[in-house]
């Protein structure tokens, strides 16, 4: 939702480069997806390999939780039974 988000991405990428951390795997999250047109959210997430979330819509956290599971616990089914409508209350 921030019109300067690309500048923020560039700044973070530069900081990581300066710290010799550019090679570190990252998970890019776009918050406030409810404030952006759905088609634009989909295009931006494809372009930046990001996961969209909205803090006010718990169901949007399921893809994030699944991505975390794949990254940190690939052999476990930690979040298989998560109901984002009730489990994050």
MIKETI-852191 format. One record per residue: residue number from 1; chain; z, y, x of N, C-alpha, C, CB in turn; residue in one letter. Coordinates in steps of 0.2 Angstrom, whole numbers, plus 5000, padded with zeros to 4 digits. Glycine has a CB too. Layout:
BEGIN
num, cadena, n.Z, n.Y, n.X, ca.Z, ca.Y, ca.X, c.Z, c.Y, c.X, cb.Z, cb.Y, cb.X, residuo
NUM, A, Z, Y, X, Z, Y, X, Z, Y, X, Z, Y, X, A
...
This chain:
BEGIN
num, cadena, n.Z, n.Y, n.X, ca.Z, ca.Y, ca.X, c.Z, c.Y, c.X, cb.Z, cb.Y, cb.X, residuo
1, A, 5000, 4994, 5004, 5000, 5000, 5000, 5000, 5006, 5004, 5006, 5000, 4995, X
2, A, 5002, 5006, 5011, 5002, 5011, 5015, 4995, 5013, 5018, 5006, 5010, 5021, X
3, A, 4992, 5019, 5017, 4985, 5020, 5019, 4984, 5020, 5026, 4983, 5027, 5016, X
4, A, 4990, 5020, 5030, 4990, 5020, 5037, 4991, 5013, 5040, 4994, 5025, 5040, X
5, A, 4991, 5008, 5036, 4993, 5001, 5038, 4989, 4999, 5044, 4992, 4996, 5033, X
6, A, 4983, 5001, 5045, 4979, 4998, 5050, 4981, 5002, 5057, 4971, 5000, 5049, X
7, A, 4983, 5008, 5057, 4986, 5011, 5062, 4993, 5007, 5064, 4988, 5018, 5061, X
8, A, 4997, 5005, 5060, 5003, 5002, 5061, 5001, 4995, 5064, 5007, 5001, 5055, X
9, A, 4996, 4992, 5062, 4994, 4985, 5065, 4992, 4986, 5072, 4988, 4982, 5061, X
10, A, 4988, 4991, 5073, 4986, 4993, 5080, 4991, 4994, 5085, 4981, 4999, 5080, X
11, A, 4996, 4998, 5082, 5002, 5000, 5086, 5006, 4994, 5088, 5006, 5005, 5082, X
12, A, 5007, 4990, 5083, 5011, 4984, 5085, 5007, 4979, 5089, 5013, 4980, 5078, X
13, A, 5001, 4978, 5088, 4997, 4974, 5093, 4997, 4977, 5100, 4990, 4974, 5091, X
14, A, 4997, 4984, 5101, 4998, 4987, 5107, 5005, 4986, 5111, 4996, 4994, 5107, X
15, A, 5010, 4986, 5107, 5017, 4985, 5109, 5017, 4978, 5112, 5022, 4987, 5104, X
16, A, 5015, 4973, 5108, 5015, 4966, 5110, 5011, 4965, 5116, 5012, 4962, 5104, X
17, A, 5005, 4968, 5117, 5001, 4968, 5123, 5005, 4971, 5129, 4995, 4972, 5122, X
18, A, 5008, 4977, 5128, 5012, 4980, 5133, 5018, 4975, 5135, 5015, 4986, 5131, X
19, A, 5021, 4972, 5131, 5026, 4967, 5132, 5024, 4960, 5135, 5031, 4967, 5126, X
20, A, 5018, 4959, 5136, 5015, 4953, 5137, 5016, 4947, 5132, 5017, 4951, 5144, X
21, A, 5016, 4950, 5126, 5018, 4945, 5120, 5012, 4944, 5116, 5024, 4947, 5116, X
22, A, 5006, 4947, 5118, 5000, 4946, 5113, 4998, 4939, 5112, 4994, 4950, 5117, X
23, A, 5000, 4935, 5116, 4998, 4928, 5115, 5003, 4924, 5110, 4998, 4924, 5122, X
24, A, 5008, 4927, 5109, 5013, 4924, 5105, 5011, 4923, 5097, 5020, 4928, 5105, X
25, A, 5011, 4917, 5095, 5009, 4916, 5088, 5013, 4921, 5083, 5010, 4909, 5085, X
26, A, 5009, 4924, 5078, 5013, 4928, 5073, 5011, 4926, 5066, 5011, 4935, 5075, X
27, A, 5014, 4929, 5062, 5013, 4928, 5055, 5013, 4935, 5052, 5018, 4923, 5051, X
28, A, 5007, 4937, 5050, 5006, 4944, 5047, 5008, 4944, 5039, 4999, 4947, 5048, X
29, A, 5012, 4948, 5037, 5014, 4948, 5030, 5012, 4955, 5027, 5022, 4946, 5029, X
30, A, 5009, 4955, 5022, 5008, 4962, 5018, 5012, 4962, 5012, 5000, 4962, 5016, X
31, A, 5017, 4967, 5012, 5021, 4968, 5007, 5019, 4973, 5002, 5028, 4970, 5009, X
32, A, 5022, 4973, 4996, 5020, 4978, 4991, 5013, 4977, 4988, 5020, 4985, 4993, X
33, A, 5011, 4970, 4988, 5004, 4969, 4985, 5003, 4971, 4978, 5003, 4961, 4986, X
34, A, 5008, 4972, 4975, 5008, 4974, 4968, 5005, 4981, 4967, 5014, 4974, 4964, X
35, A, 5005, 4985, 4973, 5003, 4992, 4972, 4995, 4993, 4975, 5007, 4996, 4977, X
36, A, 4992, 4987, 4976, 4985, 4987, 4978, 4981, 4983, 4973, 4985, 4985, 4985, X
37, A, 4975, 4984, 4972, 4970, 4981, 4968, 4970, 4973, 4971, 4963, 4984, 4968, X
38, A, 4970, 4969, 4966, 4970, 4961, 4968, 4964, 4960, 4972, 4970, 4957, 4962, X
39, A, 4958, 4962, 4971, 4952, 4961, 4975, 4953, 4963, 4982, 4946, 4963, 4972, X
40, A, 4956, 4969, 4983, 4957, 4972, 4989, 4962, 4968, 4993, 4959, 4980, 4988, X
41, A, 4968, 4966, 4990, 4973, 4962, 4993, 4970, 4956, 4996, 4978, 4960, 4988, X
42, A, 4965, 4952, 4992, 4962, 4946, 4994, 4958, 4948, 5000, 4958, 4943, 4989, X
43, A, 4954, 4953, 5000, 4949, 4955, 5006, 4953, 4956, 5012, 4945, 4960, 5004, X
44, A, 4959, 4960, 5011, 4963, 4962, 5017, 4966, 4956, 5020, 4968, 4968, 5015, X
45, A, 4969, 4952, 5016, 4972, 4946, 5018, 4967, 4941, 5022, 4976, 4942, 5013, X
46, A, 4961, 4941, 5020, 4956, 4937, 5023, 4955, 4940, 5030, 4950, 4936, 5019, X
47, A, 4954, 4947, 5030, 4952, 4951, 5036, 4957, 4950, 5041, 4950, 4958, 5034, X
48, A, 4963, 4951, 5039, 4969, 4951, 5044, 4973, 4945, 5044, 4974, 4957, 5042, X
49, A, 4971, 4939, 5041, 4974, 4933, 5041, 4981, 4934, 5039, 4974, 4929, 5048, X
50, A, 4982, 4937, 5034, 4989, 4939, 5031, 4991, 4936, 5025, 4990, 4947, 5030, X
51, A, 4998, 4936, 5024, 5000, 4933, 5018, 5003, 4939, 5013, 5006, 4927, 5019, X
52, A, 5001, 4939, 5007, 5003, 4945, 5003, 5010, 4943, 4999, 4998, 4947, 4998, X
53, A, 5014, 4947, 4999, 5020, 4946, 4995, 5022, 4953, 4991, 5026, 4944, 5000, X
54, A, 5026, 4952, 4986, 5029, 4957, 4983, 5036, 4956, 4982, 5025, 4959, 4976, X
55, A, 5041, 4960, 4984, 5048, 4959, 4984, 5050, 4958, 4977, 5052, 4964, 4988, X
56, A, 5047, 4961, 4972, 5049, 4961, 4965, 5046, 4955, 4961, 5047, 4967, 4962, X
57, A, 5042, 4951, 4965, 5039, 4945, 4961, 5040, 4939, 4966, 5031, 4946, 4960, X
58, A, 5045, 4936, 4964, 5048, 4930, 4968, 5042, 4925, 4969, 5053, 4927, 4965, X
59, A, 5038, 4924, 4964, 5033, 4918, 4965, 5028, 4920, 4971, 5029, 4918, 4959, X
60, A, 5028, 4926, 4973, 5023, 4928, 4979, 5026, 4925, 4985, 5022, 4935, 4979, X
61, A, 5032, 4923, 4985, 5035, 4921, 4992, 5034, 4913, 4993, 5043, 4922, 4991, X
62, A, 5031, 4910, 4988, 5030, 4903, 4989, 5024, 4902, 4995, 5027, 4899, 4983, X
63, A, 5019, 4905, 4995, 5014, 4905, 5001, 5017, 4906, 5007, 5008, 4909, 5000, X
64, A, 5022, 4911, 5008, 5025, 4913, 5014, 5030, 4907, 5016, 5029, 4919, 5013, X
65, A, 5033, 4904, 5011, 5038, 4899, 5013, 5034, 4893, 5015, 5042, 4897, 5007, X
66, A, 5028, 4892, 5012, 5024, 4886, 5014, 5021, 4887, 5021, 5018, 4885, 5009, X
67, A, 5019, 4893, 5023, 5017, 4895, 5030, 5022, 4894, 5035, 5014, 4902, 5030, X
68, A, 5028, 4896, 5033, 5034, 4895, 5038, 5035, 4888, 5039, 5040, 4899, 5035, X
69, A, 5035, 4884, 5034, 5036, 4877, 5034, 5031, 4874, 5039, 5036, 4873, 5027, X
70, A, 5025, 4875, 5038, 5019, 4873, 5042, 5020, 4874, 5049, 5012, 4875, 5040, X
71, A, 5023, 4881, 5051, 5024, 4883, 5057, 5030, 4880, 5061, 5024, 4890, 5057, X
72, A, 5035, 4880, 5057, 5042, 4878, 5060, 5044, 4871, 5059, 5047, 4883, 5058, X
73, A, 5042, 4868, 5053, 5044, 4861, 5052, 5038, 4857, 5049, 5050, 4861, 5046, X
74, A, 5033, 4856, 5053, 5027, 4853, 5051, 5028, 4846, 5048, 5022, 4853, 5056, X
75, A, 5033, 4843, 5051, 5034, 4836, 5049, 5038, 4835, 5043, 5036, 4832, 5055, X
76, A, 5041, 4840, 5041, 5046, 4840, 5035, 5043, 4843, 5029, 5053, 4843, 5038, X
77, A, 5046, 4841, 5024, 5044, 4844, 5017, 5050, 4848, 5015, 5042, 4838, 5012, X
78, A, 5052, 4853, 5019, 5058, 4857, 5017, 5057, 4861, 5011, 5059, 4862, 5023, X
79, A, 5051, 4864, 5009, 5051, 4868, 5004, 5047, 4865, 4998, 5048, 4875, 5006, X
80, A, 5046, 4859, 4998, 5042, 4855, 4993, 5044, 4857, 4986, 5042, 4848, 4994, X
81, A, 5051, 4857, 4985, 5053, 4858, 4978, 5056, 4865, 4976, 5059, 4853, 4977, X
82, A, 5054, 4870, 4980, 5056, 4876, 4979, 5053, 4879, 4972, 5054, 4881, 4985, X
83, A, 5057, 4882, 4968, 5055, 4885, 4962, 5056, 4893, 4964, 5058, 4883, 4956, X
84, A, 5051, 4897, 4965, 5052, 4903, 4967, 5055, 4908, 4962, 5046, 4907, 4970, X
85, A, 5055, 4905, 4956, 5058, 4909, 4950, 5066, 4908, 4950, 5055, 4907, 4943, X
86, A, 5068, 4903, 4953, 5076, 4901, 4952, 5079, 4901, 4959, 5077, 4895, 4948, X
87, A, 5076, 4898, 4964, 5079, 4897, 4970, 5081, 4903, 4974, 5075, 4892, 4974, X
88, A, 5078, 4908, 4973, 5079, 4914, 4977, 5084, 4919, 4974, 5073, 4917, 4979, X
89, A, 5087, 4917, 4969, 5092, 4922, 4965, 5098, 4923, 4969, 5093, 4919, 4958, X
